[in-house]
Amino acid sequence: MKIIQKFMTRNDCYKANRKIVPKGIIVHSTATPGVMAHEWCDIMNKSYREGETNRQVCVHAFLDDEKVMQCLPWDHRGWHAGGSANNTHIGFEICEPAGIVYNENRSSIVEYDVEANEEYFRKVFYNAVLLCVKLCKMFNLTENDIITHCEGYKMGIASNHADVMHWFPKHGEDMDTFRNAVKKVLDNV
């Protein structure tokens, strides 16, 4: 797993320069098929205050099947959860492959070729596991400190989004299998 730092210095979140002591990790997915990690830093490196974008969002990283693009320092307060989890959690987005078709509100996938995307999914799933292992070791966290956006919503610390549970089950995975994969690697390092 290759991590490339490309901080989003124009993003208002970066400029706010608020620090956190990470207590957990939130796994997101982009719901924007075909846009890969290296593209996201440029897309999101814009200022809402300066009228360059209509969104006030910022995650710590984007990852795809080849790399992780780190957009914020890990101890920087992100704008990714839409709730109090921004004060406690590192958030990263998994890039989705081209060809996914969503319903109107982007809450569920209506067309998706599982077989054609299996190799990509396995690579991004593994990269996400490795990133979580790195962050767990860095901040003394365990697999139990990892959630996804929809779990954060159920806990009352994040906004209402389906990610990643609209996608993972199509490949026979969920957050429990993800956390188990993280634990397996943590137990062997």
VENURDA-V104857 format. One record per pair of residues at least 24 apart in sequence whose C-alpha atoms are under 10 Angstrom apart, sorted by the first residue. I is the first residue (numbers start at 1). J is the second residue. If there is no record, write none. Layout:
BEGIN
i,j
I,J
I,J
END
This chain:
BEGIN
i,j
1,63
1,64
1,65
1,66
1,67
1,68
1,123
1,124
1,126
1,127
1,128
1,130
1,131
2,63
2,66
2,67
2,68
2,69
2,127
2,131
3,61
3,62
3,63
3,66
3,67
3,68
3,69
3,70
3,131
4,38
4,61
4,67
4,68
4,69
4,70
4,71
5,41
5,61
5,68
5,69
5,70
5,71
5,72
5,73
6,38
6,41
6,42
6,45
6,61
6,69
6,70
6,71
6,72
6,73
7,41
7,42
7,45
7,60
7,61
7,69
7,70
7,71
7,72
7,73
8,40
8,41
8,42
8,43
8,44
8,45
8,46
8,47
8,58
8,59
8,60
8,70
8,71
8,72
8,73
9,41
9,44
9,45
9,46
9,47
9,71
9,72
10,42
10,44
10,45
10,46
10,47
10,48
10,50
10,52
11,41
11,44
11,45
11,46
11,47
11,48
11,49
11,50
11,52
11,53
11,56
11,57
11,58
11,71
11,72
12,45
12,46
12,47
12,48
12,49
12,50
12,56
12,57
12,58
12,79
13,45
13,46
13,47
13,48
13,56
13,57
13,58
13,59
13,72
13,76
13,77
13,78
13,79
14,45
14,47
14,58
14,59
14,60
14,71
14,72
14,73
14,76
14,77
14,78
14,79
15,47
16,76
16,77
16,78
17,72
17,73
17,75
17,76
17,77
17,78
18,75
18,76
18,77
18,78
18,87
19,73
19,74
19,75
19,76
19,77
19,78
19,87
19,88
20,74
20,75
20,76
20,77
20,78
20,86
20,87
20,88
20,89
20,90
21,74
21,75
21,76
21,77
21,87
21,88
21,89
21,90
21,139
22,74
22,75
22,76
22,77
22,85
22,86
22,87
22,88
22,89
22,90
22,135
22,136
22,138
22,139
22,140
22,141
22,145
23,85
23,87
23,88
23,89
23,90
23,136
23,139
23,140
23,141
23,142
23,145
23,146
24,85
24,88
24,89
24,90
24,91
24,132
24,135
24,136
24,139
24,140
24,141
24,142
24,143
24,144
24,145
24,146
24,147
25,85
25,88
25,89
25,90
25,91
25,92
25,132
25,135
25,136
25,141
25,142
25,143
25,144
25,145
25,146
25,147
25,148
25,149
26,59
26,80
26,81
26,85
26,86
26,88
26,89
26,90
26,91
26,92
26,93
26,132
26,145
26,146
26,147
26,148
26,149
26,150
26,151
26,152
26,158
27,81
27,89
27,90
27,91
27,92
27,93
27,94
27,128
27,132
27,146
27,147
27,148
27,149
27,150
27,151
27,152
27,163
27,164
27,175
28,59
28,62
28,80
28,81
28,91
28,92
28,93
28,94
28,95
28,147
28,148
28,149
28,150
28,161
28,162
28,163
28,164
28,165
29,62
29,63
29,92
29,93
29,94
29,95
29,96
29,148
29,149
29,162
29,163
29,164
29,165
29,166
29,167
29,168
30,62
30,63
30,92
30,93
30,94
30,95
30,96
30,97
30,163
30,164
31,93
31,94
31,95
31,96
31,97
31,100
31,101
31,102
31,106
31,107
31,108
31,109
31,162
31,163
31,164
31,166
31,167
32,95
32,96
32,97
32,98
32,99
32,100
32,101
32,102
32,106
33,95
33,96
33,97
33,98
33,99
33,100
33,101
33,102
34,95
34,96
34,97
34,98
34,99
34,100
35,64
35,95
35,96
35,97
35,98
36,62
36,63
36,64
36,65
36,66
36,67
36,68
36,69
36,94
36,95
36,96
36,97
36,98
37,61
37,62
37,63
37,64
37,65
37,66
37,67
37,68
37,69
37,70
37,93
37,94
37,95
37,96
38,62
38,63
38,64
38,66
38,67
38,68
38,69
38,70
39,69
40,69
40,71
40,93
40,95
41,69
41,70
41,71
41,72
42,71
44,71
45,71
56,80
57,81
57,82
58,91
58,92
59,86
59,90
59,91
59,92
59,93
60,89
60,90
60,91
60,92
60,93
61,90
61,91
61,92
61,93
61,94
61,131
62,91
62,92
62,93
62,94
62,95
62,128
63,92
63,93
63,94
63,95
63,96
63,124
63,125
63,127
63,128
63,131
64,93
64,94
64,95
64,96
64,97
64,120
64,121
64,123
64,124
64,125
64,126
64,127
64,128
65,94
65,95
65,96
65,97
65,119
65,120
65,121
65,122
65,123
65,124
65,125
65,126
65,127
65,128
66,120
66,123
66,124
66,127
67,123
67,124
67,127
67,128
68,92
68,93
68,94
68,124
68,127
68,128
68,131
69,93
74,135
74,138
74,139
75,139
80,149
80,158
80,159
81,148
81,149
81,150
81,152
81,153
81,157
81,158
81,159
81,160
81,161
82,149
82,152
82,153
82,157
82,158
82,159
82,160
82,161
83,152
83,153
83,156
83,157
83,158
83,159
83,160
84,152
84,156
84,157
84,158
84,159
85,149
85,152
85,153
85,155
85,156
85,157
85,158
85,159
86,157
86,158
87,157
88,157
89,145
89,146
89,147
90,132
90,135
90,146
91,146
91,147
91,148
91,149
92,128
92,131
92,132
92,148
93,128
93,163
93,164
94,121
94,124
94,125
94,127
94,128
94,163
94,164
95,121
95,124
96,120
96,121
96,124
96,167
97,121
97,124
100,167
102,166
106,161
106,162
106,163
106,166
107,160
107,161
107,162
107,163
107,165
107,166
108,162
108,163
108,165
108,166
108,167
109,166
109,167
109,170
112,167
112,170
113,170
114,167
114,170
114,171
115,170
115,171
117,171
118,170
118,171
121,167
121,168
121,170
121,171
122,171
125,168
125,173
125,178
125,181
126,178
126,181
126,182
128,178
128,182
129,178
129,179
129,180
129,181
129,182
129,183
129,184
129,185
129,186
130,181
130,182
130,185
130,186
131,182
132,178
132,179
132,182
132,183
132,185
132,186
133,179
133,181
133,182
133,183
133,184
133,185
133,186
133,187
133,189
134,182
134,186
136,182
136,183
136,186
137,186
137,189
142,179
142,182
142,183
142,186
143,176
143,178
143,179
143,180
143,181
143,182
143,183
143,184
143,186
144,176
144,179
144,180
144,182
144,183
145,179
146,175
146,176
146,178
146,179
146,182
147,175
147,176
147,178
147,179
148,174
148,175
151,175
END
